[in-house]
Amino acid sequence: MLLEELRFPTGRLKLIWADAGYNGPEFAFWVEKRHGVNVEIVSKIAATGFEVLPRRWVVERTFGWWNKWRRLSKDYEQNPKSSQAWIHIVMIGSMLNRAR
């Protein structure tokens, strides 16, 4: 549903990394047909102990950044638009902190 609402900038977005939950030809085919973007599934590797998965750390790191902001640490928002606005505010704040 999220991808249905997005308007992809032509030429900028080339690849989407997706969780193994989106594994299946229907999702990748739909995204490529509708938006012209390739989908790469990052799946878990069956191993014992801790192992860093390629590109999966990007999402986990971002969620870690969000948890530093109390407003996003719990699901306080009732309106999805409000929640989206707070995510934008937090990411702008994070980028400004790094720019110093």
N, C-alpha and C positions, 0 to 999 in steps of 0.2 A: 504494500500500500504506500510505503514511503517513496519508493522509486516511481510510482505512478504520479505522485504530486510534484516531483522534482522536474525542473527544466534545466537540462544539462547544457553548460556553455559549449558551443560547437568547437571542437578541436582541442579543448583543454583537458578534459577527463578521458584518459585512455584505458584505465584498468581499475576494476573494483575488486578488493580482497574480501572474500566472504567466508563466514564460518562454515563448518562442515554441515550445519543444519540446512544450508542452502544447496547441498550437494544433490545433483540431479540435472539432467539435460534440459528440463523445461525452464528452469530459472535462468540459466546462462543463455539459452537460446532466446528467451523473451527479452532479456536485457540487451543482448546484441542486436536483435531485430528492431526493437523499439527505440533504443538510444544509441546504437552503434558503439557500445563500450564492451570490452572483453571482461569476463569474470574469471578470477582465479580463486579456487577453493583452498583455504589453508586448513588442512585437516590435522588432527592429532596423530602423533606417531606412537604406536604401542611400544612403550619402553618402561622399564622400572626406574623409579627415581625422577628427579627433576630434569627436564630438557627444554631448552628454549626453542620455541617454534618460530619459523620464519614469519616475519611481519605481524604475528599475533601480539607482540609486545607493544606495538603502536597503540592499539585499542586499550590495552590494560594500563599503559602509561597515561593515556588521556583520562581514563576513569579515575586514576590516582590523583591527577591534577584537580579534577572536579571535586573530589572529596575534601580538598583543602578549603573549599568554600562552603561554609555552613549551610547556606541556602540550598545547595545541591546535594548535601550529604544524605538527606532524606527526601522522600517524595512529598514535599509540602504543597506543590502546585496542583490545582484542580483543573486548570485550563491548559491544554497542550501548547497553545500559543504563548502563554506566560512562561511555561517551562522552557520552550525554545528560546524565548527572549533572554532568559537568565543564562542559558548555555552560551549564547552569543556574548553577553556581558562578561562572563567568566573567561571566555577564550580571548576577548579583547584585553582584559586585565592581565591575563597570563602573558600575552605577547608584549604588552607595554612593560611588564616587569623584566622581561628578557632584553628589551631594547635599551635599558639603562646602562 
